[in-house]
């Protein structure tokens, strides 16, 4: 589904990713963990080209993302993204946030888009907030709306960039529950996270990144309970 | 008690000059302002561009017009630029409006640039991640938010331009200040004509201030959640 080949990314002289090779299969949930500065968010942002790729290639369903002939806007409609800071549009109501892209890009009629939006709001448990503005919602609610907004484009893959890191502790669960439900429905997901409990429970595979490399990866039980690499051990030792 | 011996009747005698002056000032300011905003949008967008061939000319233009006195700009445009380019002068109105447009565009460009750049870059990323192009994201997501922030400084710019429009008297434009100069020149009275000119400018800026406040309120309705929620039936 997503194939990453020898991915390099540098910001000026700073090399953030130093050759990433990885493949995400369909309906798979992959959690990316690692210390801050390890390049895990950059890796995620390269997948839908929010960061320009310095070298290497990324393929989504066989289409090379970083090819000048590829219409990146078309690719992005297939790849949903959820951000740490939610990034809801403050000048639109919740439902407008969700219906904007489907109406504008998928050319859905207003009533089709609104029905879809209400359906998705049901799914994240926020139907009654449809006509509120984002700033009237708690952080957890905003993030659930952001998930619904991404899902409204009916993406084939969902990318989550530390979706619970900006939340108060009591709101983390409501967001993780929505993500769990999504995983059970068979959505292909790549999740950068510090929630080890979530990674252990939901992930099919866990990737540990450090210093711009994938240091170790494997099934969660294996990686968490019997890590092979010294750096993985050190990292897990600090946080578990 | 010379000071209190005012000859307001002189002003009345010259009322037509003042009334005409008010119109000239209003036309100069409004034409200059509208043109300045349109041109300023392009300059401002150019200044937010990452493309160097677009950014540098816009930056150079803004620096040039903000870094030189408007009085000098008016004289260059009226006496040098327009006669050189077109071989003749088209009068103070054309020169005056041109100068006001070119000058206010530079200031408006900075306001527009700052407004756009004040929007969190996560907004652009979120819009792009949904598949919108840069232009679409700009129009649907960034500008609607940025415009609200631009309105107060653009209002200030309107008031500043109205006052700066008085500088076109140097190329013999018959605006409000020009009417005052006529009276003072003919009768060697200074208090009455210039006070009247000041009051007329004050009146006009007062009207603009009210107008800007009104527009600000109109645009803030969307931002005020309570207002829009009224009358809505929650689903």
Boltz contact constraints between the chains, C-beta under 6 A:
constraints:
  - contact:
      token1: [A, 48]
      token2: [B, 129]
      max_distance: 6.0
  - contact:
      token1: [A, 50]
      token2: [B, 125]
      max_distance: 6.0
  - contact:
      token1: [A, 73]
      token2: [B, 131]
      max_distance: 6.0
  - contact:
      token1: [A, 73]
      token2: [B, 133]
      max_distance: 6.0
  - contact:
      token1: [A, 76]
      token2: [B, 129]
      max_distance: 6.0
  - contact:
      token1: [A, 76]
      token2: [B, 131]
      max_distance: 6.0
  - contact:
      token1: [A, 77]
      token2: [B, 131]
      max_distance: 6.0
  - contact:
      token1: [A, 81]
      token2: [B, 129]
      max_distance: 6.0
  - contact:
      token1: [A, 85]
      token2: [B, 122]
      max_distance: 6.0
  - contact:
      token1: [A, 87]
      token2: [B, 122]
      max_distance: 6.0
  - contact:
      token1: [A, 87]
      token2: [B, 126]
      max_distance: 6.0
  - contact:
      token1: [A, 89]
      token2: [B, 141]
      max_distance: 6.0
  - contact:
      token1: [A, 91]
      token2: [B, 144]
      max_distance: 6.0
  - contact:
      token1: [A, 91]
      token2: [B, 145]
      max_distance: 6.0
  - contact:
      token1: [A, 91]
      token2: [B, 222]
      max_distance: 6.0
  - contact:
      token1: [A, 101]
      token2: [B, 130]
      max_distance: 6.0
  - contact:
      token1: [A, 105]
      token2: [B, 131]
      max_distance: 6.0
  - contact:
      token1: [A, 128]
      token2: [B, 234]
      max_distance: 6.0
  - contact:
      token1: [A, 130]
      token2: [B, 235]
      max_distance: 6.0
  - contact:
      token1: [A, 131]
      token2: [B, 232]
      max_distance: 6.0
  - contact:
      token1: [A, 133]
      token2: [B, 225]
      max_distance: 6.0
  - contact:
      token1: [A, 136]
      token2: [B, 225]
      max_distance: 6.0
